[in-house]
Amino acid sequence: MERRIFLKKSCALCGIGVMGVAAFLESCKSGNSVNPQSQGPSANFTIDLTQSANASLNSNGGSIYSNGVIVTNINGTYVALAQACTHQGCSISYNQTGNDFICPCHNGVYDTNGNVLSGPPPASLKKYSVTKSGSILTVSG
């Protein structure tokens, strides 16, 4: 193979590689979020703490997902946030060690009020009101 042809092909392949890396990096930018204006769905539902499906909420750090919302028991206080990360819609989870919520897809981190602490999320999560009456939690917002 002639040197000139080799150099042309090498440069073309490098250009294709650079475009591929650029496209990959672009997909993780916060501008490509699911919908930064939509921080969470409307909610108005109840949770019966005596039902086995909700038993984890009776323990510190326990969480359940319901109606697009994650409800978590944090030291006896119930916190409810939109379940979907505002970056690309992955389900967040509660991190008891850091007392925060983490998106496993791109390491977005939110505080217990839904505010972005780090990572690519462009907007905060919607926080819902939680009231407890006996063994019934009411989530609204």
C-alpha positions in Angstrom: 0.0 0.0 0.0 1.3 3.4 -0.9 2.1 5.8 1.9 -0.3 8.5 0.5 -3.3 6.0 0.5 -2.4 4.8 3.9 -2.3 8.3 5.3 -5.7 9.2 3.7 -7.4 6.1 5.1 -5.9 6.7 8.5 -7.0 10.3 8.7 -10.5 9.3 7.5 -10.8 6.6 10.3 -9.5 9.0 12.9 -12.2 11.6 11.9 -14.9 9.0 12.1 -13.6 8.0 15.6 -13.6 11.6 16.8 -17.2 12.1 15.6 -18.3 8.9 17.4 -16.7 10.1 20.7 -18.3 13.5 20.2 -21.7 12.0 19.7 -21.3 9.8 22.8 -20.3 12.8 24.9 -23.2 14.9 23.5 -25.7 12.2 24.6 -24.7 12.7 28.3 -25.1 16.5 28.2 -27.8 18.0 30.4 -29.4 19.6 27.4 -30.5 16.1 26.3 -32.8 15.5 29.3 -36.1 13.8 29.1 -37.9 17.0 29.8 -36.3 19.5 32.2 -39.6 21.4 32.6 -41.4 18.3 33.9 -40.0 17.6 37.3 -42.5 14.9 38.3 -46.1 13.8 37.9 -49.1 15.0 39.9 -49.8 12.7 42.8 -52.7 12.1 45.2 -52.6 8.6 46.6 -52.5 6.7 49.9 -50.2 4.0 51.2 -51.3 1.6 53.9 -48.2 0.8 56.1 -49.8 -2.4 57.4 -49.8 -4.0 53.9 -46.8 -6.3 53.3 -46.0 -4.6 50.0 -45.3 -1.4 52.0 -43.5 -3.0 54.9 -40.1 -1.5 54.0 -41.5 1.9 54.9 -41.7 0.8 58.5 -37.9 0.8 58.7 -35.4 3.6 58.5 -34.1 3.9 55.0 -36.9 1.8 53.5 -38.4 2.9 50.2 -41.2 2.0 47.8 -42.1 3.2 44.3 -45.7 4.1 43.7 -47.4 6.2 40.9 -44.1 7.6 39.6 -43.0 8.6 43.2 -40.4 7.2 45.5 -41.5 7.3 49.2 -38.7 6.9 51.8 -38.6 6.6 55.6 -35.8 8.9 56.7 -35.4 8.6 60.5 -39.2 8.4 60.9 -40.0 11.3 58.5 -41.5 10.3 55.2 -40.1 11.9 52.1 -41.6 11.6 48.6 -39.9 12.7 45.4 -40.5 12.2 41.7 -39.0 8.8 40.8 -37.6 9.7 37.4 -34.3 11.6 37.2 -34.6 14.9 35.4 -31.6 14.0 33.2 -32.8 10.9 31.3 -35.6 9.5 33.3 -33.9 6.6 35.2 -35.3 5.6 38.5 -33.6 7.2 41.5 -32.9 5.3 44.8 -32.3 6.4 48.3 -28.7 6.2 49.6 -28.9 5.9 53.4 -25.1 6.4 53.8 -25.1 9.8 52.2 -28.7 10.7 53.1 -29.4 11.5 49.5 -31.0 10.1 46.3 -28.9 8.8 43.5 -29.5 8.1 39.8 -27.6 5.0 38.8 -27.5 5.9 35.1 -25.1 8.9 35.2 -24.5 9.4 38.9 -26.9 12.3 39.4 -27.3 13.1 43.1 -30.3 14.9 44.8 -30.8 15.9 48.4 -33.9 15.0 50.4 -35.7 18.1 49.1 -35.1 17.0 45.5 -32.4 19.6 44.8 -29.6 18.7 42.5 -26.3 18.2 44.4 -24.1 16.9 41.5 -24.1 15.3 38.1 -25.9 16.0 34.9 -29.5 16.5 36.0 -30.7 19.9 34.7 -33.5 20.4 37.2 -34.6 19.4 40.7 -37.0 16.6 41.4 -40.6 17.4 42.4 -41.1 17.0 46.2 -44.5 15.9 47.4 -46.4 16.5 50.7 -46.6 13.4 52.9 -49.0 13.2 55.8 -49.5 10.3 58.2 -52.8 9.4 59.9 -52.5 6.2 61.9 -51.0 3.6 59.5 -52.0 5.5 56.3 -49.7 7.8 54.4 -51.2 10.4 52.0 -48.9 11.6 49.2 -50.0 14.7 47.3 -48.7 17.3 45.0 
